[in-house]
Amino acid sequence: MNKNDPRKALGKGLHSLLPPRPAAAVPTASASGPARLPIDQVQPNPNQPRREFDATALGELTQSVSRDGVLQPLLVRRTGHNVYQIIAGERRWRAARAAGLAEVPAIVRDDDDAKTLELSIVENIQREDLNPIELAAAFERMAEELSLSHEEIGQRTGKDRVTISNAIRLLQLPAAVQSQVTQGQLSAGHGRALLKLGDDTRIKEVAQRAITEGWSVRQMEKFTTEATEAAGKPPRAPKEAPAIDPNVKAAIIDMEAALGTRVRLVPGRTTGGHLEIEYYSDEDLERIYELIAQPRT
């Protein structure tokens, strides 16, 4: 090959064709690795979906960073001259600051607000770093700010649509109960069961009782179901409640699994009866409708 053939230079990378950049050039990731950014030029994202940072876990990460450095680069975007905003990796950045590091490794991207939000949420979901309320708020932001349906959110995050809908429902809980879920005193399952009660005051009372008495999710579901049924109809003696045929009960369980929601059988006074299918939002109703009314082939 001719020594003047430009393809030889291309094989060495684009930098071999260009003069060296001045020292003030903007850092970017290269084939040799991520950029090294001064830590004081990196800023957290105010719209970061994660709000809670466990102090103990952060302390352990700080010790690791002090010993070995930041092993996984941050993902950042350029927001100004020598100013970068974190897309993913705020815990590593916090640990690096606490460890007294002057620089952090980072991959620099040019993303708009919408893409930044999506990447930040997906990264946290993949790491399972979000508590149930943070996750619910993140999904809701994707729906509102990115104009995505629950199905589209699921496609981008690797979650199914029922999971998205059920997560967002938690934001209907009173703020005090959301805080209890955030702190791990109640699980997402507890929260979803509490929504059956409807009244905020009642929800808060039952939530506190569940925490005090250490209820399981199954206990919570049983209590809220019985409380809802008792409030909606006059009490009946147990002998008046006909036993459900095991085959019918199995069919109800199958329907609940297929529809991703609660299905209730309400027997008639003599014969027949009707089914009650719960839904939690207009979008959830549309999802159930599509499942039931699928075109027949």
N, C-alpha and C positions, 0 to 999 in steps of 0.2 A: 504494500500500500504506500502511496506517495506520502512523504512526511508532511506535506502541506495539506493533506486531505483533512477537512474540518471534522469528519466523522470520528477521527482519533481523539480530537479534543472533546467532542460530545460524549464519548465513552468515559471521560474523566469527570463529567458533570458540567453543568452550565457555568459554574464558577471559573472553570479553566478558560472560558472564552472572554471573561469580563475582567476588568482591573479590580484590584482589591477595594472593598468598600471602606469608607472612613470609619473611625471608631464610633462616631455618633449615629451610625446607621441603626435602624430598628432591628432588634433581635428577632429571628425567626427560627423555626425548627429546620434542621438540615439533615443530610444523609448521615452525618456523624453523630447525630443525637439531638435532643431538644435544646432550646435556647436556655441560657442562664440569665435570669432576670433579677436585678436588685430587688430585694424583698419590699423595700419601701415604695416601689413603683407598682406593686400589685395590690389591688383593692378587692374586698369581698363584694359579692353581688347583692344589692339590697333586696332583690327579688328571689333570693335563694329559697327554694322550697323548704329546706331544713331549718328549723328554728331552735331545736334543742340539741345541745352538745354535752354529752356526758363528761363530767369533769374527771372522773377516774380514768375512763378510756382515753381522754385527751392527754392526761398526764402520762399514761403508759406510752402513747404514741410519741410524746415529746421526748421521753427517755430513749426511745428507739431512734428518733431523728437525731438526737444529740450524739448517739453512738455511731450510726451508720449513714446519716444524711437522709434526704428525701429520695426514696428509691423509685417512686412512681411520679412522673411529671404531672404538674397541674395542667389543666386545660383552661386557657384564657383567651380573651379577645381584646383587641386594641381599642381603647376608647378616647385616646388623646395622645399628645406627644409624650412618650415615655410614661404612659399611664395604661395599665392593663386591668381588666375586670375578670374575676374568676368565674368560669363556667362550671368547672368541676374540680374539687380538691380543696375546699375551704378548710377542712380538718387538718390536712397536711400543711397548709399555709399557716394556720394558727399554731401548730406544733413547731414549725420552723421558726416562727417569731419567738415563741417561748424558749426555744433552744438557743436563740441568739444568732441564727444563721443570717449571713448578709445577702445570700442569693438563693433562689429556688429554681429547679429545672421546670420548664414550661413549654407546652406546645401552643403556639399562637395561631388563632383562627380569626377570620374576618366574617363574623356572623351577626345577623341582625337580632333585634330583641326577641322575635318569635322563635328563631332557631336556638338562641341562647337558652330561652326558657325550656324548650323541648329537650335539649341536650342535658341541661341541669337536672330536670326531673327524671329522665331515663337513667342517667348515671346513678342517681340516688336510689332509684328503684332496683337497679341491678345489684347494688351493694346492700340492699335491704336496710338502708340507713334512715328511712323515714318512719316515724311512728304513725299509727292509723289516722290521726287527725291531720298531720302534715301531708300524708299521702292523699287524703280526701281533698284537702285544699289545693294540692298540686293538680289533681285530676280536674277539679272544678275550674282552675285557671286555664288549663289546656282547653277545656270546653268553651269558656267565655272569651279568652284572649286570642285563641287560635281558631275559634269557630269550628271546633271538631265535635263530631258526634261521639257518643260513648264507644261505638264500634271502632271508629277511627283511632280514638285514644288507645283502645286495646291493641290495635294493629301496631301502633308505634311503641307501645310499652311491653308487649308480650303478655298482656293480661286479657282475659275474656270480658265480654261486655257486662255480664252479670257482676263480676268483681268490681268493675268501674262504678256501676250504678249503686251497688251496696256500699262501697266506700264513700261515695259522695253523700249518701243518706245520713252519715254520721254528723254532717255539718248542721243537721236539723236539731241536734241535741242542744240543751242549754249550755252556755259557755262554761259554767262550773263543772258540768259532767264531761264536756269535751276536755277540760283540763285534767280530770281524773283519768280519762283514757290516755291522754298524752303522758301522764306520769306513770302509767302502767298499773294503776290501782284497779282499773277495769279494762277488759279487752274489747276489741271491736265487736265480738259476738255479744258481749253484755250490752254494748251500746245499741246495736240493732234491735235487740229484744226490748230494750227500754222504750224505743220509739213507738211501740204498740200502745203505750199508756196515753200518748197524746198530750196530756197536760204537763207543762214544764215543772210546776210545783211538785206534782206527783212523781215525775221522773227523777227529780233531785232527791226526794225522800227515799224512793226505792233504791236509787244508786248508792246512797250513803248506807242504807241498811245492808245492801249486798256486800259492800266493802267491809263493814263492821263484822258481819257474820261469815264472810269468806265464801259467798255463793259461787258455785260453778256456773258456766254458761247454761248448762242444761237446767239447773235450778232457776236461773233467771228466766229462761224461756217458759218454764212451767208456771212460774208465778205470774208473769205478765200475761200469758195466755188466759189463765184462769181469771185474773183480775179484769181483763178486757171482756171476757164472756159474761162475767157476773155483772158488770156495769151495763152491758147491752141487753140483757134479758132477765126476767125474774128467775130467782133460784129455783131449781127443781130437786126433788129428792133423788138420790142416786138410783133408786129402783126404776125411775121414769126414764133414765138415760139408757137407751137400748145399746147392747154391746155391738161393736163394729165387727163384722165378719172379717176374719184374718185376710181373706183374699181381697176384700174391699180396702182394708188398711194398707196392704201391700201395693194396691193400685194407686192409692193416694200418695204414698211415698215415691212411687215411680213418676207420678205427675209432678210432684214438687221438684224432683231431680231434673226432669225434662224442662220445666218452666223456670227453674231457678228462683222460686218464691214459695210462699206458704199457700197450701190448698186446704180448704176446710170443707168437710161433708156435713150438711145440715139436713137431717132426716125430716120428712114431713110428718104430720100428726098421725096419719094412718099408713099411707103408702107414698113412695117416691121421696122427693126432697130436692135439694139444689146444692150446687158447688159454689164456694166462695173462693175467688182467686185474688190474693193481695197484690197491689202494685204501689210503688212509692213515688212515682213522678210521671209526667206525661211521656217522657222518653222510655221509662220502664214499661208503661202500658203499651206503647208502640212496639217494644221488643216482644212482649207477650203475644200481642196480636199477630205479629209476623210469624211467631212460632206456631200458633194455632191455625192461622189462615194460610199456611204455605200452599202454593198451587200444587194440585195433585198431578202426578205424572202418569 
